[in-house]
Amino acid sequence: MHIEAGIVDGAKIALSYATAAGAFAYAAKETMKDLRDTNVVSFAARALIATIGVFVFFELMPHFAVGVSEVHFILGSTLFLILGAAPAAFGLAMGLLVQGVFFAPFDLPQYFINVTTLLVPLFAVTALAKQIIAPNTAYIDLKYSQALALSTAYQGGVVAWVAFWAFYGQGFGAENIASVMTFGGAYMLVVLVEPLADLAVLAAAKTLRSMERSGLVTPRLYAAA
């Protein structure tokens, strides 16, 4: 999902400042809600875990350039289910920044493009979870179909945003369309893996009930809303 340098440049890149500002504003709202339900120490711990996780996903797990961007195993829905929306958002934004500053400075001009691409689908997953997961269901009890829906929403959102930036920056020429389609096809293969990762992590969490009051996971992981 790291869009290639030069896809969006010049004055056009200013749009990403506005979209990222909107994403950060919504993240701040989710953070305030999280802090009302938990506390600062718990939020900070989960945000740090998310940041480390995102850095591992970006730098250490397999990733490869395809078309207009790169394919990564971001595991956005996994971060949401285990840590909560706000810590996951913080981790995605900070993990992306750490990677750019220390390992991929050529990605920094596209930071606000990439952070929009990561955060907006996360918030879409947050909204979808409220619709498809009953209020009396803890996340550890999710079904495969629910995990698949959340993962598909996240990965589909990432692909949609990458396509938007590519078409916004380079237009609808045949070569650009083919490049976007190639990226989208490759990226959606992640959907085959992420629901299984979600369920594996949730199954592990179910055996670790001691984590329930640790402050290291979202309260919704073990308790109904």
DRENTORMAR-563524 format. One record per residue (C-alpha): y, z, x; residue in three letters; residue number from 0; chain. Coordinates in steps of 0.05 Angstrom, whole numbers, always signed. Example, Ala and Ser with C-alpha at 12.3 -4.5 7.8 and 13.67 -1.06 7.14 Angstrom:
NODE       py       pz       px   nuti   drenti   kese
NODE      -90     +156     +246    ala        0      A
NODE      -21     +143     +273    ser        1      A
***
This chain:
NODE       py       pz       px   nuti   drenti   kese
NODE       +0       +0       +0    met        0      A
NODE      +46       -2      +61    his        1      A
NODE      +84      -65      +43    ile        2      A
NODE      +93     -112     +102    glu        3      A
NODE     +160     -112     +138    ala        4      A
NODE     +205     -167     +115    gly        5      A
NODE     +175     -174      +46    ile        6      A
NODE     +237     -140      +18    val        7      A
NODE     +298     -140      +62    asp        8      A
NODE     +373     -147      +62    gly        9      A
NODE     +411     -124       +1    ala       10      A
NODE     +348     -126      -41    lys       11      A
NODE     +320      -64       -7    ile       12      A
NODE     +376      -23      -40    ala       13      A
NODE     +336      -23     -105    leu       14      A
NODE     +283      +20      -71    ser       15      A
NODE     +335      +74      -60    tyr       16      A
NODE     +345      +79     -135    ala       17      A
NODE     +271      +77     -153    thr       18      A
NODE     +255     +130     -100    ala       19      A
NODE     +313     +174     -125    ala       20      A
NODE     +283     +171     -195    gly       21      A
NODE     +214     +189     -168    ala       22      A
NODE     +242     +247     -127    phe       23      A
NODE     +281     +272     -188    ala       24      A
NODE     +217     +273     -229    tyr       25      A
NODE     +180     +306     -172    ala       26      A
NODE     +233     +361     -172    ala       27      A
NODE     +222     +371     -246    lys       28      A
NODE     +147     +378     -235    glu       29      A
NODE     +160     +426     -178    thr       30      A
NODE     +201     +472     -222    met       31      A
NODE     +146     +471     -274    lys       32      A
NODE      +94     +486     -220    asp       33      A
NODE     +134     +544     -193    leu       34      A
NODE     +141     +575     -262    arg       35      A
NODE      +65     +574     -269    asp       36      A
NODE      +48     +596     -198    thr       37      A
NODE      +93     +619     -140    asn       38      A
NODE     +128     +593      -78    val       39      A
NODE      +72     +613      -30    val       40      A
NODE      +18     +578      -71    ser       41      A
NODE      +61     +515      -79    phe       42      A
NODE      +77     +513       -4    ala       43      A
NODE       +3     +521      +14    ala       44      A
NODE      -18     +465      -34    arg       45      A
NODE      +38     +420      -11    ala       46      A
NODE      +17     +430      +62    leu       47      A
NODE      -56     +415      +45    ile       48      A
NODE      -34     +352       +9    ala       49      A
NODE       +9     +330      +68    thr       50      A
NODE      -48     +339     +117    ile       51      A
NODE      -96     +304      +69    gly       52      A
NODE      -50     +244      +60    val       53      A
NODE      -40     +238     +135    phe       54      A
NODE     -116     +237     +144    val       55      A
NODE     -123     +186      +89    phe       56      A
NODE      -71     +140     +120    phe       57      A
NODE      -87     +147     +194    glu       58      A
NODE     -160     +168     +202    leu       59      A
NODE     -196     +137     +143    met       60      A
NODE     -210      +62     +143    pro       61      A
NODE     -150      +19     +126    his       62      A
NODE     -136      -54     +136    phe       63      A
NODE      -83     -106     +123    ala       64      A
NODE      -95     -152      +64    val       65      A
NODE      -43     -201      +38    gly       66      A
NODE      +25     -171      +28    val       67      A
NODE       +5      -99      +44    ser       68      A
NODE      -51      -53      +69    glu       69      A
NODE     -111      -24      +33    val       70      A
NODE     -119      +52      +40    his       71      A
NODE     -163     +105       +9    phe       72      A
NODE     -105     +146      -17    ile       73      A
NODE     -145     +189      -66    leu       74      A
NODE      -83     +202     -107    gly       75      A
NODE     -122     +225     -169    ser       76      A
NODE     -163     +273     -125    thr       77      A
NODE      -99     +305      -99    leu       78      A
NODE      -73     +312     -170    phe       79      A
NODE     -136     +344     -197    leu       80      A
NODE     -145     +394     -140    ile       81      A
NODE      -74     +411     -121    leu       82      A
NODE      -30     +392     -181    gly       83      A
NODE      +22     +338     -191    ala       84      A
NODE      +80     +368     -153    ala       85      A
NODE      +43     +388      -89    pro       86      A
NODE       +8     +320      -90    ala       87      A
NODE      +76     +285      -96    ala       88      A
NODE     +104     +326      -38    phe       89      A
NODE      +43     +311       +4    gly       90      A
NODE      +46     +236      -10    leu       91      A
NODE     +120     +233       +8    ala       92      A
NODE     +114     +276      +70    met       93      A
NODE      +49     +246      +95    gly       94      A
NODE      +81     +178      +90    leu       95      A
NODE     +142     +202     +127    leu       96      A
NODE     +103     +235     +183    val       97      A
NODE      +62     +173     +192    gln       98      A
NODE     +124     +130     +196    gly       99      A
NODE     +162     +175     +244    val      100      A
NODE     +106     +188     +293    phe      101      A
NODE      +57     +130     +287    phe      102      A
NODE      +87      +71     +250    ala      103      A
NODE     +163      +69     +258    pro      104      A
NODE     +162       -4     +236    phe      105      A
NODE     +145      +22     +166    asp      106      A
NODE     +207      +67     +161    leu      107      A
NODE     +254      +14     +133    pro      108      A
NODE     +204       +6      +76    gln      109      A
NODE     +196      +82      +65    tyr      110      A
NODE     +231      +84       -2    phe      111      A
NODE     +192      +23      -26    ile      112      A
NODE     +126      +55       -5    asn      113      A
NODE     +143     +125      -32    val      114      A
NODE     +160      +94     -100    thr      115      A
NODE      +94      +57      -99    thr      116      A
NODE      +57     +122      -87    leu      117      A
NODE      +95     +171     -132    leu      118      A
NODE     +106     +132     -196    val      119      A
NODE      +32     +119     -207    pro      120      A
NODE      +18     +193     -193    leu      121      A
NODE      +65     +213     -249    phe      122      A
NODE      +32     +161     -294    ala      123      A
NODE      -34     +196     -280    val      124      A
NODE       -2     +263     -298    thr      125      A
NODE      +19     +235     -366    ala      126      A
NODE      -49     +201     -377    leu      127      A
NODE      -86     +266     -361    ala      128      A
NODE      -50     +300     -418    lys      129      A
NODE      -75     +246     -465    gln      130      A
NODE     -148     +241     -445    ile      131      A
NODE     -165     +312     -423    ile      132      A
NODE     -169     +363     -479    ala      133      A
NODE     -124     +425     -469    pro      134      A
NODE     -186     +470     -468    asn      135      A
NODE     -219     +431     -412    thr      136      A
NODE     -215     +453     -339    ala      137      A
NODE     -212     +397     -288    tyr      138      A
NODE     -279     +418     -258    ile      139      A
NODE     -311     +397     -324    asp      140      A
NODE     -285     +326     -325    leu      141      A
NODE     -332     +269     -343    lys      142      A
NODE     -341     +207     -301    tyr      143      A
NODE     -305     +165     -353    ser      144      A
NODE     -244     +210     -348    gln      145      A
NODE     -244     +209     -272    ala      146      A
NODE     -251     +133     -274    leu      147      A
NODE     -192     +127     -322    ala      148      A
NODE     -147     +170     -277    leu      149      A
NODE     -168     +133     -214    ser      150      A
NODE     -159      +65     -246    thr      151      A
NODE      -90      +85     -271    ala      152      A
NODE      -69     +107     -202    tyr      153      A
NODE      -97      +48     -163    gln      154      A
NODE      -74       -1     -216    gly      155      A
NODE       -4      +29     -212    gly      156      A
NODE       -3      +21     -136    val      157      A
NODE      -24      -52     -142    val      158      A
NODE      +28      -65     -196    ala      159      A
NODE      +84      -36     -154    trp      160      A
NODE      +64      -74      -92    val      161      A
NODE      +62     -138     -134    ala      162      A
NODE     +131     -122     -162    phe      163      A
NODE     +161     -112      -92    trp      164      A
NODE     +128     -175      -66    ala      165      A
NODE     +153     -219     -123    phe      166      A
NODE     +221     -185     -122    tyr      167      A
NODE     +228     -198      -48    gly      168      A
NODE     +195     -265      -39    gln      169      A
NODE     +193     -298     -107    gly      170      A
NODE     +137     -333     -143    phe      171      A
NODE     +116     -386      -93    gly      172      A
NODE      +43     -405      -91    ala      173      A
NODE      +32     -373      -23    glu      174      A
NODE      +63     -307      -45    asn      175      A
NODE      +23     -306     -110    ile      176      A
NODE      -42     -318      -71    ala      177      A
NODE      -24     -263      -22    ser      178      A
NODE      -11     -214      -79    val      179      A
NODE      -75     -232     -114    met      180      A
NODE     -115     -224      -51    thr      181      A
NODE      -86     -155      -40    phe      182      A
NODE      -97     -134     -112    gly      183      A
NODE     -169     -156     -112    gly      184      A
NODE     -184     -119      -48    ala      185      A
NODE     -147      -56      -69    tyr      186      A
NODE     -182      -49     -136    met      187      A
NODE     -248      -42      -98    leu      188      A
NODE     -222      +28      -83    val      189      A
NODE     -233      +43     -157    val      190      A
NODE     -308      +40     -143    leu      191      A
NODE     -302      +97      -94    val      192      A
NODE     -247     +143     -118    glu      193      A
NODE     -279     +168     -183    pro      194      A
NODE     -341     +187     -143    leu      195      A
NODE     -297     +224      -93    ala      196      A
NODE     -262     +259     -151    asp      197      A
NODE     -328     +282     -181    leu      198      A
NODE     -356     +303     -114    ala      199      A
NODE     -296     +345      -98    val      200      A
NODE     -295     +375     -168    leu      201      A
NODE     -370     +391     -162    ala      202      A
NODE     -356     +426      -96    ala      203      A
NODE     -299     +465     -128    ala      204      A
NODE     -345     +487     -184    lys      205      A
NODE     -390     +522     -133    thr      206      A
NODE     -330     +556     -100    leu      207      A
NODE     -305     +600     -157    arg      208      A
NODE     -273     +646     -106    ser      209      A
NODE     -219     +592      -98    met      210      A
NODE     -195     +605     -169    glu      211      A
NODE     -146     +660     -150    arg      212      A
NODE     -133     +637      -78    ser      213      A
NODE      -69     +600      -95    gly      214      A
NODE      -97     +540      -56    leu      215      A
NODE     -114     +499     -118    val      216      A
NODE      -78     +483     -183    thr      217      A
NODE      -93     +535     -237    pro      218      A
NODE     -116     +479     -283    arg      219      A
NODE     -175     +465     -237    leu      220      A
NODE     -213     +525     -265    tyr      221      A
NODE     -174     +546     -327    ala      222      A
NODE     -156     +510     -392    ala      223      A
NODE      -83     +493     -403    ala      224      A
***
